[in-house]
Amino acid sequence: MLALFKETQVAPLVTPVIPWARALWRKALDKGRVPQLLELQMNWSQEFPDQPAIGLEEWFSSLQPDWVLQSVSPDIREIFCHHPALIEALGNIRTRVLCPLHEDDWELWVETLAATIGLEFNFTHPCGSAHWKHKGTEWRVTLLHGSVAPQGRPKVFLRQLASQAYPLQNFGLDEVGVELLANLVTEKENLLIAGATGSGKTSLLSSMLAQMDESDHVVMLEDTHEITCPAPRLTRMLSAKQAGRGLNDYLAHALRLSPDRIILGEMRSHEVVPYLLAMNTGHRGLMSTLHASSAVDALLRVAQLFVLASGQKDISYQEVLRLVSRNVGFVVFVEERKIQQIIKVYGHDSDQPIYDVMWATPHDKE
């Protein structure tokens, strides 16, 4: 279990060796490497042969990047590291994590984590995300540099990536809901999965992809590698902040690869235009996720994104909504890792979609 603690934090032991070790550690990080304990011990004994390195080993252990994962229970999905006195882990319940770091070592620990996962992280690259595999479990690590915050303190956010897809029943569906969702996949319906950040959209998408025919050629387009897909005929493309390597660029190439399905990890910007147009040209089995507050809101948001991203001033919102409503067949809304509603889209009337609720949780049916 994760350790619970009060606001009063136990102060780590600080001895004369610690400030000396911090300076040496900083020099090593500036050269792109993380020092080892033996290296620190040998340097100390050479400079101060008559003084024992009291507390050095304990301090070294506190700077190891993985202490934050050492006591994490299997149900933990996310960890939020705001500062040494406020680290929280989210699983079945929200818990607090005991931090062994001294306040003066917080920034050093974050930079050590960045160096360990090979992430460029400094004033000119203040935000970054990378994958970190720890004892067979893969995490997505997102770092924020202190220069972007008024307090000047860096932050760390970790999200566990599922190694395999969960059964559809894990998302709160009954037998009818499971059969409906599986059929939407096998029948290659174009659909969106909508929900808030951390609601379980990506996990649900991975579970739905596990229902598809193994003979399908799947083209997967993502910003970061998060979606689990068992397809043997999988072509995965990861975007980058370079010309010609954006998701909208990849979509043009994807259409030339004779895909049976095109999966877009998240719809949020210019990629909405070619993706929606691909649906309009008859491509089937397109699936994506979207931040939205409800299933209906997801359709309206896609239309808004299209208007903003297309740059076409002569196209009306109603025309775009008609395009959306004609091509997105279904929307699945998920909240707190449970499916709340599945709707079938029939069209639109003025500025509102016409739809039918195919499945809903009991409180939504009332």
N, C-alpha and C positions, 0 to 999 in steps of 0.2 A: 504494500500500500504506500501511497505517497505520504510524506511526512507533513503533518499540520503544525503550524507554528503561530505564535502571537506576533503582534507588530514589533515587539522588542526583539531584536535579532542578536544572536550570540556573536560577539566580535571575534574574528579570527586572531590568532596570535601574531603580533608584529614584533620582530626582532631586528637588529641591525642588518642582518643578511637580506631582509626582504626588500628594502629600498635599492640596495645594490643589485639584487636579482631582477627587479623590475626594469632597471636601466639596461641590463644586459639582454633581457627578453625583448625590450623595445628595439634595440639595435638589430637583433636577429629577425624580428618581424619586418623591419624596414628593408632587409635584404631578401625577404620572401621566404623565410623558413622559420620553423618552430623549434626552439632549443630543447635538448634532452636533459634529464635530471643529472646524468653522469657528467655531462658537459658543465653544468652549473656547479656541481660539487668540486670538480677538478679545478675550475677557474677560481673558486673561492679559496680552496686550500693552497693554491699557488700565491694568491694575493695576501691572504691572511692565514698563514700556516699555524699560528698559535691560537686561533679562535675557531671554536666549533660552529658549524652551520646550523644553529638551532632554529627549527621551524621551517627549514628550506624544503624538506620533503613534503610536509603537509601543505605548504603554500603551492608547491609545484602541482600537487594533486588537485587543488582547488581550481587551477587554471586549465585543467584538461577539459576539452569541449564537451565530453559526454557525461559529465556529472549530472547534467540536467535530465538525462535519460536513465540514469542508473536505477532510480526507484520508481520508474513509471510502470503502472499496472497495465495489463493487456487491453483494457477498455479505453485507455487514453487515446484521443484522436488529435487533440491540439494542445500546445503549450504556449503561453504568452509570457514573455520575459520583459517586464517593464523596467525594473531596476532590482537591486539585490533584495529589497524588502517586499517586493511584489512580483512574485512568479506564480502563475496559476496554470493548472492543468485541467482540461475539459474532457470528461469521459461520460460515464453514467451520471456522475455528479461533478461539480466544480470544486477542486481542492487547491490548497496552497502548497508550494514546494519550498523546502528549506534550502537556502542558498549558503554555500560555504565561503563565498567571496567577501573580501573586504571591499568597501565602497571604492577605494582607489584602484582596485583591480578589475572593475566591471568593464571598462572600455578595453582593457588589455585582453580580457577573456573573449569579448565579442570579436575582436580582431584576430585572435587565435583561432576561433571557430571559422572565420572567413578564410583564413590561410589553410586550414585543414580541409575544407571542402573545395578549395581552389577558386574562391570567389574574389574578384577584384573589388575592394571595398575601401574607399577613402573619400576625401572631400570632393573630388571630381566625379566619383562614382558612389553617391550616397545611398542608393537603393539597389538592392540586388537579391536574386533568388537562385537557389541551386539545390540539387538533390544530395542527400546524405544517407548512406546505408550504414546502419548500426546494428550489429548482431542479427543480421537477417531481415531487419525491418527497414523500410525505406521511408525517409522523411523529406518533405519539402521545407527548406529553410529560407526564410525571408528576413533580410537585415535592413535596418534603417540607421543611417549614420547620425551621430550626435549633432552634426552641423545643420540638419534639417529641423531640429526641435529647439524650442526656446530654452529648455532646460539644459541643452547640450549633452544629453545622455543618449547613447545608442540603445536600440531595442532589437529583440530577437523574437520571431514568431515561427513556430514549427507545426507542421501538419503531417500526420501520418498518412502515407499512401497505401491503399489496400494492395496486397500482393496477388489477390485473386478476387473475383467478383462474388458479392454476397448473393444469397438466394433472394428472389423477388419478395418472398414472404417477410423478409427482414424489414421491408419498408411499409409495414402496416396494412398490407393487402389481404383480403380474404381470398377464397378460391376463385370467386368470380373475377376479382380484380387481377389476380395473377394470370388467369387465362386471357383476359382482355389485353393486358400489357404484352404478353408473349405473342398474341396474335398480331398486334400492331407491328411488332418487329418482323415476324415471319412474312407478313403481307406487304412489307416494305412501305409502310406509310411514312410520309414526311411529318416529322413531329419535333416539338420543342419541349425541353425540360426546364421549367422555370422555378425560381426560388431565390431566397436571400443568400448572402455569403455564408458559407459553412452549413447550408441546409441539407447537403447530401446530393446535390445535382450530379456531380462527377461520379460519385459512387453508384448512383442509380443508373447513369448512362452505361457504366461498365457492366452492371448486372444485366441490362437490357441487351447489350451486345453479345452476351454469352448465350442468348436465345437464337441467334441468327444461324443461317445455313453455313457450314464450314466451307462450302465451295465459293462463297461470295468473295470477290476481290474488294477489300475495304481500303479506302484512302483516308487516312487520319491526319487532320491538320490541327496542330496545337501550338500554344505559346510555350508551354512547359510540358514535359512528359508526365502526365498524371493518369490518363485513361488506361484501364486494363482491357486488353482485347485479345481473345484467344484465337483469332482468325489466322490460319496458316498463310493465307494470301493477303497479308497486311502490308500496305505501303504507308509508312509514317513519315510526316514532314514536320519539322520544328521550325518555327519562325525565329527571326533574329532582327536586331535593330540595324539592318543594313538595307541598302537599296536592292529591290528585287527579291527580298526574302521575307516579306510580310505575308500574312494570311490571305489577303486579297490577291497577292501575286500568285501564291500557291494554288488558289482556287482555279485560276485560268489554266494552270498546268494539270490540275487534277482531272479536269473535264476531258483531257486528251489521253488519259490512262485507262480508258474503258472501265471505269469503276462500277461495281454493283451497288456500292454505297459510298457516300462521302460524309464523314463525321467531322464536324467542326467543334473543337473543344469548348469554345465560348464565343458567342456572338455579342460584340460590343462596339464595333466601329465600322470602318469602311468595308470590311469583309461581308457585311450584311447585304450589300448590293449584288456582287456576283453570286453570292450564295442563294439569294432569293430568285435571281434570274435563272440560276441553274435549275431550281425547282420548276420555274415557269416553262423551261424548254423540255420538260418531260422526265427529268431524272427522278428516280424513286429511291426510297430508303435513306433520305437525308435526315440527319439528326444533329441537334446542337443543344447547348445550354444557354440560359439567359437570366440575368438578374431582373426579377420582377416581383411584385407584391401579390399577384394572383395570376390565375391562368388567363383571364381576359386581359389583364394588364400587360401580359407578355406579348399579345398580339398588337396592342396599341404601341408598346415600346419598340417592337420591330419596325412598325410603320414610321415612328418618329426617327429612329436611327437611319432608316432608308432615306428619308427626306433630308436629314442633316448631312449624310455621307455622300449622297448622289451629286450634290451641287447643282441640281436641275431646278431652277426657279420657276419653270413653267409647268411643273408637275404638282398637282394638288394632293393634299393629305388624303382625301377621299379616294383618289385614284390609287395611291400607294396601299391604302387599307384594303381596297378591293384586290390588289395583287397579292397581299399577304393572306387574306381570307380564302382566296382561291387555291393557294398552293400549300399552306400549312394545314395539314389535315387534322392534327390532334395536338393538344397541349397537356402536359403532365405537370401539375404544381406540387412541389414538395416543400415541407416545412419541418425543421428539427428531425430530419432523416426519416420522415414518414410522409407518404403520399397523401395529400389532402383531397385532390380532385383530378379527374381526367375528363377533358371536354373534347367533343368533336365539333369542328368548325365547318359551317355550311356556307357562309358568305358574310355579307354585311348590309346594314341598313343605315344610310347616311354615314355617321362617324362612329357607329357601334357594330361590333361583330355579332353575327347570328350564330348561335352555338347550342349544343345540347350537352348536359352533364351525363357522361356515360358511367362514371363511378365516383363516389365521394365517401369520405369518412362519415360516420353516423351523425356527428354534429353539423356537418354540411348538408346532410339530407333533410334535417329538420326544418 
